[in-house]
Amino acid sequence: MKSQDELKKEAGYRAADLVEDGMTVGLGTGSTVRYLLDALGERIKKDGVHFIGVPTSKRTADYGRELGMEIKSLDDVDQIDITIDGADEVDPDLNGIKGGGGAQTWEKLVATNSKTCAWIVDESKVVDQLGKFPLPVEVLAYGHKQLVKRMADLGYRPEVRLVDGQPFETDEGNIIIDLHLDQIDDPYALADKLSNMTGVVEHGLFLDMTQTVVIGGQDGTKLMNK
Ligand SMILES: O=C[C@H](O)[C@H](O)[C@H](O)COP(=O)(O)O
């Protein structure tokens, strides 16, 4: 039986084949994406493939540069051909939850400016209904305690994400509130509600944003297409 990490690696390496010479590529964030970056780094060294990488976090930008990639900010490119990113949960409609690493705001910005998107996941992340994974919401630090109260009143079971007892800080200097919802019956309605809450920067519901999911599984790597 392969470990979850091996399945992430297989998905990441398979998705690296989606990148073609000369492309501008949105580079996601997380442990699965790290394998994608490794695979792309190998293609740069072995085949001399050249592409421009648009990172979705400082971590990805740093690691991409280390591997010899040309890295540009979203503001310095005209368009992105494909974005490849991880996900925390994916449902049969290819909607998903992202932000387990706190990077969902840049991830959504890069994804919405891409011609096409692909997610790379291990099979444990494919679910019938979204919501078991706590939904990450990036919020401004100022006033976040009031926002936590409002979310609690709405029954969202909010929890400020902590690292070593201190609030986790995103690349934009904001805070993450994780919502322990258990199940999300209407992701579109919830997305609207969260987007309309003052103080919310971006939530981790990614709806109708990806066309392909590359799934690393015990029986091999499979593709789900919209
Ligand atoms: O903020 C982080 C991202 O949305 C990640 O892509 C997501 O959390 C999946 O991460 P991993 O590949 O580490 O499970």
The ligand as a Tripos MOL2 file, in Angstrom:
@<TRIPOS>MOLECULE
LIG
   14    13     1     0     0
SMALL
NO_CHARGES

@<TRIPOS>ATOM
      1 O1         -3.1890   26.9910    1.1860 O.2       1 LIG1
      2 C1         -2.8090   25.9440    0.6830 C.2       1 LIG1
      3 C2         -3.3740   25.3100   -0.4960 C.3       1 LIG1
      4 O2         -4.7030   25.5810   -0.7720 O.3       1 LIG1
      5 C3         -2.9810   23.8610   -0.7060 C.3       1 LIG1
      6 O3         -2.9860   23.6800   -2.0750 O.3       1 LIG1
      7 C4         -3.9050   22.8530   -0.0540 C.3       1 LIG1
      8 O4         -4.0030   23.1230    1.3240 O.3       1 LIG1
      9 C5         -3.4000   21.4090   -0.2510 C.3       1 LIG1
     10 O5         -2.1650   21.2600    0.3660 O.3       1 LIG1
     11 P1         -1.3660   19.8940    0.4240 P.3       1 LIG1
     12 O6         -0.9690   19.5720   -0.9620 O.co2     1 LIG1
     13 O7         -0.1930   20.1980    1.3140 O.co2     1 LIG1
     14 O8         -2.2560   18.8620    1.0350 O.co2     1 LIG1
@<TRIPOS>BOND
     1     1     2 2
     2     2     3 1
     3     3     4 1
     4     3     5 1
     5     5     6 1
     6     5     7 1
     7     7     8 1
     8     7     9 1
     9     9    10 1
    10    10    11 1
    11    11    12 2
    12    11    13 1
    13    11    14 1
@<TRIPOS>SUBSTRUCTURE
     1 LIG1         1 GROUP 0 **** ****
